[in-house]
Amino acid sequence: MTRYAMVVDLRRCVGCQTCTAACKHTNATPPGVQWRWVLDVEAGEFPDVTRTFVPVGCQHCDEPPCETVCPTTATKKRADGLVTIDYDLCIGCAYCSVACPYNARYKVTRDTPAYGQGKMPNETQRADPARIGVATKCTFCVDRIDYGHAHGLVPGVDPDATPACANACIASALTFGDIDDPDSKASRLLRENEHFRMHEELGTGPGFFYLWEKKQ
Amino acid sequence: MTVSNPQGTTKIATYCYQCVAGPDLLKVKIEDGVATAIEPNFDAEDVHPAAGRVCVKAFGLVQKTYNPNRVLQPMKRTNPKKGRHEDPGFVPISWDEALDTIAAKLRGIRETGLLDASGYPRVAASFGGGGTPTAYMGTFPALLAAWGPVDMSFGSGQGVKCYHSEHLYGELWHRAFIVCPDTPRSKYILSFGSNIEASGGVCGVWRHAAARVEQGVKRVQIEPHLSVTGGCSAEWVPIKPKTDAACMHAMIHVMLFENARSRLDIDFLKHRTASPYLVAPNGFYLRDPDTRKPLVWDLKAGKAVVFDTPDIDPALDGDFIASGLEVLPDEELVTHEGVAVRSAFGKLLDHERSFTPEWAQGICDVPAATIRCVANEYLDHAEIGATIEIEGRTLPYRPVAVTLGKTVNNGWGGYDCCWARTLMACLVGALDVPGGTIGTAVRLNRPANDRQSSAKPGVDGFMDYPFNPTDKENWISRPQIRNANRTLVPLVANSAWSAALGPTHLAWMQQRHGFESFPEPTQPDVWFFYRTNPVISFWDTPQVAEAVAKFPFVVAFSYTRDETNHFADILLPDCTDLEGLQMLRIGGTKYVEQFWDHQGFALRQPAVPPQGETRDFTWISTELARRSGILDTYNKAINRGAAGVPLKGPNYDFSLQPDRAYGVEEIWDASCRAASAELTEGAEDHGLEWWKEHGFRTIEYPRLQWFLYPHLVDLGLRFEMPYQERISRIGEELGRRLHESGIDWWDRQLTEYRPLPEFHDFSHLIKHAVISNLGGRDEDFPFWLLTARSMQYSWGGNVSLQMVREVAANVKGHRGVIMNPTAARKLGIEDGDLVEVRSPLRETRGRVVLRQGIRPDTLLMVGQFDHWITPYAKDFDVPSMNALVPMLMDLTDATGSAADIVPVSIKRIGGAQ
């Protein structure tokens, strides 16, 4: 079996938002829509304070709450772990947005150019009417993964088959891969490091793992 | 150019050098002729130190290209009145009209004389971003070189926003215009406010992330607010602003007086520093009368001998009776017979004895126990005696480093902190050795692309240094440019970078009032500026605006309208990053954390056609050269290498004919061929088409070149630490020259020239300087206002890009004034409230962002905003500290810089939105 997941090393992330920007480029998301972004989290009280940068987005859950509530079956879980949205089936009811505990889904109802005064050439080039009025979210760059499979590339290893955020990360904090493959870098990182998943207590089985310390 | 999958689109290789931490390599994705995305250049994965990645700023380049607010055709001003509230009345004009207008001015100047009545160049130019505009302005450097004297002393942030003291003292002590850890080998890093995760670029982030996780490096971040870097560090020590020198002195005290001497690198101190040099009664070295070489006390012979006598064991510490010659300032000679002398190290011990952790605690608000702990951890990690093999050569291995942030480096206290940092490295033998505190670049010494070659033998066993003269005969009494850099700052040397590293605010201050016994201040007849916005980025920005408004003829290379080109006479729209053509030298060691195992060149090529009527900078430069009658010298300057690579070398010659106006592609084709030949000793001569396809070409760069230590060993040289005899001498001589000329307004700066830094409470000194000049009471300004770099914006000139604004907002502090909640509560301020922040100079407004990660006595304004013309940015409503910081002589240190800090008050004036 294959289970694609994202492994985030919190010791490495500096919150630079390069992944956020790379995602926006690759997926041509409109202003205000960030399928991948990084939280700037402060904890404690002065002077005992910590500041941590936490990349977030769709967690591609094992048991996606968004799938359960979808009335049209637009949201589906693939066998390889990716949670997808069929824009042709989505009616934009936004149940999924409410159900998602990770605040990962977006819906825009109209084209909004970055400068609000007509589209720039890149916006015109990448405009996708199918995404208006429907739920959207991180796809783990599914087109790259599928392309990779079709051309003998390994997702998480070959850039053309790897999500743009992981490709772009300047701290090597994001590692994408098949965690059912014991030889993948993602699997190795999970074996060697302590990790957690966000809101795991909800039983969603997130496909996003956060490393925080080397195993003793 | 490559066609790549998965979408079958074209990807074009180019570079990003928007910040000083570059250049980095990238690819632009082109769909149907439109740039749609930026990606890493994975072709460079094995070449580039960060495996071909680029940071978030590079992803702004697509919007930068298509931004609807760009200036897309030449414009001229129609309203002769200049002022913030005057509409310039810009109207479109043809390129011919724009260039002919400028050329007519330039020809007129050549006919009148290149210098004005005060001896200042009639043409001035300013560039921003720590030299990065050079990577985008094609052959314009050749035009400047062909012109003759150009005043580049009007700063746009230099001295305040840079690492100024480090640039000057770093180059003196270890050819380190920039200082950084040997990150891949370090195990313990003391960072005094160095926000490396925001300002170190892709390579900095990449290397430090690996160091944290793979090497287990411990980084202790000592700074008043918890920066991005503090968040990524093992420990945060919230020190009181601008008291770092006290903390560092105390750490040195712990190392010298609370630990066994054997914990220091005695061999390094004895043989690679001036620690054993004997100091004579007047404070200068005791010298051999015949050779004038400094003397040391040889423990084997029991007598004073010259420092380079073979097979000696020089005493590190102690009082001795010796005879010799003492050379005082201005060559005054004193002969000593049997006088009491002390080693430089002994002088250091005397100097540091009283700086206990308990003493420092009262100044910097860091517990004495923390200071002790950190100093001892530093020693624990130093691994005295350890070695490492680099490319077959065995070198000392000292995995401890100390780094300094810009406000620590700048202004009063900068000398002290740079000295203390360098000394801390010397005490454990960690200066410019693997694992230690090392340098990356030279800008004041020559050659600029090779630190090792720039380290030539000088006097007293030290490296030579190109001090500006301070002796009676050669002191440059009449300033050559308006910031008087070579007249006032011997350390600033005389390279192409020296103008920008002088006291650049003096050029602006002189526009308001002249200085006594100095030439009459004048305005440049023509001022060019590019990729800089000093009306936003300097201090006391309204004063800068006032000065610019009086300049008679201003030519602005413009991307959008902005606060400085608001005062321009001509706007010239150049091709931006993804539209222009240029070749750039890459690799080696440079800037913040760029340590490559390769060196070579990269091409910036048009990924998309130029928008509107924008023109390639090389075309603009050639046309200006042609129309102003200096084409011949312009082409010769290109041939010499003014555009980045000499066109003639030992095995090749692609020189341009002096009298011909070449096309853009012709010029860069010649540069491409020359670059290919330079890299291969003439074996290759790939032209522009090859470079367009491949993007870059490199050869290996020896890792031994990362470290200066082996080069010094080979030359038998020493680091000039701890005692600053030369600094002391030139300071005394400079003072005499200034006083002989009737100048006493630089006296405060002269106090910094001490052989060992004289401690001051710089926090107190700065507050007193501001209030005594501008009025007010101490208690009226209870907060310190600081700033911090933003990776998303720093140096990028990208404030008008929507996407950058959007993603930067995810990082706290980009939308207001960061304040401690406990301090806010006392003033009835809540998160999001509108507040007024007031310095003794003026006030600004913004929204409060409450964060626990800041001292209660400190406020923070990230980045530099406060725009009032720049499209998009003018609607941010985010404050900047720049308008609140005064330009004052009393805030200026001996190197000509001042710190980005000002005392302020804060009060609530409105509720949250």
HADDOCK unambig.tbl for C-alpha pairs under 7 A between the chains (distance, minus, plus):
assign (segid A and resid 11 and name CA) (segid B and resid 213 and name CA) 6.78 0.50 0.50
assign (segid A and resid 12 and name CA) (segid B and resid 209 and name CA) 4.79 0.50 0.50
assign (segid A and resid 14 and name CA) (segid B and resid 197 and name CA) 6.54 0.50 0.50
assign (segid A and resid 14 and name CA) (segid B and resid 228 and name CA) 6.63 0.50 0.50
assign (segid A and resid 14 and name CA) (segid B and resid 232 and name CA) 6.67 0.50 0.50
assign (segid A and resid 16 and name CA) (segid B and resid 56 and name CA) 6.81 0.50 0.50
assign (segid A and resid 16 and name CA) (segid B and resid 791 and name CA) 6.70 0.50 0.50
assign (segid A and resid 17 and name CA) (segid B and resid 56 and name CA) 6.27 0.50 0.50
assign (segid A and resid 17 and name CA) (segid B and resid 807 and name CA) 6.23 0.50 0.50
assign (segid A and resid 18 and name CA) (segid B and resid 55 and name CA) 5.70 0.50 0.50
assign (segid A and resid 18 and name CA) (segid B and resid 56 and name CA) 4.17 0.50 0.50
assign (segid A and resid 20 and name CA) (segid B and resid 807 and name CA) 6.80 0.50 0.50
assign (segid A and resid 21 and name CA) (segid B and resid 56 and name CA) 6.24 0.50 0.50
assign (segid A and resid 21 and name CA) (segid B and resid 59 and name CA) 6.17 0.50 0.50
assign (segid A and resid 21 and name CA) (segid B and resid 807 and name CA) 6.95 0.50 0.50
assign (segid A and resid 22 and name CA) (segid B and resid 59 and name CA) 6.85 0.50 0.50
assign (segid A and resid 25 and name CA) (segid B and resid 36 and name CA) 6.90 0.50 0.50
assign (segid A and resid 25 and name CA) (segid B and resid 37 and name CA) 5.02 0.50 0.50
assign (segid A and resid 26 and name CA) (segid B and resid 37 and name CA) 6.33 0.50 0.50
assign (segid A and resid 32 and name CA) (segid B and resid 806 and name CA) 6.87 0.50 0.50
assign (segid A and resid 38 and name CA) (segid B and resid 810 and name CA) 6.80 0.50 0.50
assign (segid A and resid 39 and name CA) (segid B and resid 810 and name CA) 6.54 0.50 0.50
assign (segid A and resid 40 and name CA) (segid B and resid 810 and name CA) 6.84 0.50 0.50
assign (segid A and resid 40 and name CA) (segid B and resid 811 and name CA) 5.87 0.50 0.50
assign (segid A and resid 40 and name CA) (segid B and resid 812 and name CA) 6.59 0.50 0.50
assign (segid A and resid 45 and name CA) (segid B and resid 852 and name CA) 5.54 0.50 0.50
assign (segid A and resid 46 and name CA) (segid B and resid 852 and name CA) 5.14 0.50 0.50
assign (segid A and resid 46 and name CA) (segid B and resid 853 and name CA) 6.12 0.50 0.50
assign (segid A and resid 49 and name CA) (segid B and resid 852 and name CA) 6.66 0.50 0.50
assign (segid A and resid 49 and name CA) (segid B and resid 853 and name CA) 5.96 0.50 0.50
assign (segid A and resid 50 and name CA) (segid B and resid 231 and name CA) 6.09 0.50 0.50
assign (segid A and resid 51 and name CA) (segid B and resid 231 and name CA) 4.42 0.50 0.50
assign (segid A and resid 52 and name CA) (segid B and resid 231 and name CA) 6.05 0.50 0.50
assign (segid A and resid 114 and name CA) (segid B and resid 802 and name CA) 6.16 0.50 0.50
assign (segid A and resid 120 and name CA) (segid B and resid 66 and name CA) 5.81 0.50 0.50
assign (segid A and resid 121 and name CA) (segid B and resid 34 and name CA) 6.62 0.50 0.50
assign (segid A and resid 121 and name CA) (segid B and resid 66 and name CA) 6.78 0.50 0.50
assign (segid A and resid 122 and name CA) (segid B and resid 34 and name CA) 6.10 0.50 0.50
assign (segid A and resid 122 and name CA) (segid B and resid 35 and name CA) 6.29 0.50 0.50
assign (segid A and resid 122 and name CA) (segid B and resid 36 and name CA) 5.18 0.50 0.50
assign (segid A and resid 144 and name CA) (segid B and resid 6 and name CA) 6.55 0.50 0.50
assign (segid A and resid 147 and name CA) (segid B and resid 6 and name CA) 6.22 0.50 0.50
assign (segid A and resid 160 and name CA) (segid B and resid 5 and name CA) 6.60 0.50 0.50
assign (segid A and resid 160 and name CA) (segid B and resid 6 and name CA) 6.34 0.50 0.50
assign (segid A and resid 168 and name CA) (segid B and resid 40 and name CA) 6.25 0.50 0.50
assign (segid A and resid 168 and name CA) (segid B and resid 53 and name CA) 6.24 0.50 0.50
assign (segid A and resid 170 and name CA) (segid B and resid 53 and name CA) 6.07 0.50 0.50
assign (segid A and resid 170 and name CA) (segid B and resid 55 and name CA) 6.65 0.50 0.50
assign (segid A and resid 170 and name CA) (segid B and resid 202 and name CA) 5.81 0.50 0.50
assign (segid A and resid 170 and name CA) (segid B and resid 205 and name CA) 6.53 0.50 0.50
assign (segid A and resid 170 and name CA) (segid B and resid 206 and name CA) 5.68 0.50 0.50
assign (segid A and resid 171 and name CA) (segid B and resid 205 and name CA) 5.71 0.50 0.50
assign (segid A and resid 171 and name CA) (segid B and resid 206 and name CA) 4.65 0.50 0.50
assign (segid A and resid 171 and name CA) (segid B and resid 209 and name CA) 5.67 0.50 0.50
